[in-house]
Amino acid sequence: MDFSVESLETPALTKAQLADLLFEQIGLNKRESKDMIDAFFDLISASLVEGADVKITGFGNFQIRTKAPRPGRNPRTGEAIPIQARRVVTFHASHKLKEQIQEDSKPPTSV
């Protein structure tokens, strides 16, 4: 199944646009499309909050990383401010996605 996102008006792909694509290309009604997209992202969010990695084959991995506390400073005043320990989400693209991005960015070769 081939999905086309060429009609997107903005460079960002939104949840609403994803739901519209499901509606147009799969045939789900608009409510089902929105619910499916919301459920997908809720599942990813819940898994990450629990500390589980999320692996999407052919796309990439979302992982939770714990950053240690460290000293920082206010750039305006130079005052030292401690930065608290925190958890952050990292994304690592799959080799397949990286290859697709590189293929699409190559200039056409002329013979």
N, C-alpha and C positions, 0 to 999 in steps of 0.2 A: 504494500500500500504506500503510495507516494503522497506526502503532505507538502503543500505549497504555502509558503508564508510570504510570497512576493508582494501581496497586497497590503502588507503592514505599513501604516503611515508613519510610525515612529521607529527608531532603531531598537527600542526595547520591546520584548515580547511579554505581554501582560497575561494574567490569569484569565481575564475576560476574552482576550484574543484566542487563547488556547481553547476556551469553552466554545467560542464561535467556530473554530476549526473542527472540533468534534461534531458540532451541530451540522456544519456544511459537508464535511467529508465522510463522516461515519453514519450520520443520520439520526443521532440521538436528539431528543428534543432539548430545548435550551436549558430547562430546569435540570434535567439529567446530566447534561454536559457540565453545568456549573457545579453541581453536587459532586460529580466524579473528580473534577479538578481540585475542588476544596478537600475532598477525602484523600486524594493523592498527597497533597502538600501537608495536610494534617498528620498523615502517617509518617512522612519523612521527618517533620518537626518533632513528633512524639518520640520517634526512635532516637533522634539526636539528643533530646532532653534527657532520655534514659541513659545516654552514654554509648549507645550502639552506633557502629558505622553503618552507612547506607551506601550500598554498591549497586550501581545501575549499569549493567553490562552494555558495552559499546558507548557509554557516555562518560562515566567517571565515578569517583568515590567522594562522599562527604564524610569527614571525620571530625570528632571533637578533640581538641587539643587543650591541655591545661597550661596556661602561662603562669610562670612563677612571679611573685611580687618583685618589684624592682624600683630603684630610685628614678625619679623623673624630675623635670623642672618646668616651671611656667615660662614659656618662651618670651612673654612680654616683660615679666618682672625679674626673671632669673631665679625666682624663689624655688627651693627644693620642695618637691611634692612626692610623697610615696605613691606608687601605682600599685593597686591591690592585685592579688592573684585573681585570675578569671579564666573562664572557659570560652574558647572561640571555635567557630566552625571553619574548617579548611576544605577546599575542593581541589581534587587532583583529576585532571582530564585523562580519559583512557587513551591508549595509543591510537585506537581507531578514530576517536574524535580529533586528536591532534593531526593525524594524517589527512582527515577530511578538511580541516581548517587550512592546512598547508596546500592541498590540491586546489582549493578554491581561491587561494591568494596568489597562485603562480600566474605570472603574465603569460598570455598566449604566445606560443613559439611560431615564428614565421619561417616558412621553408623557401 
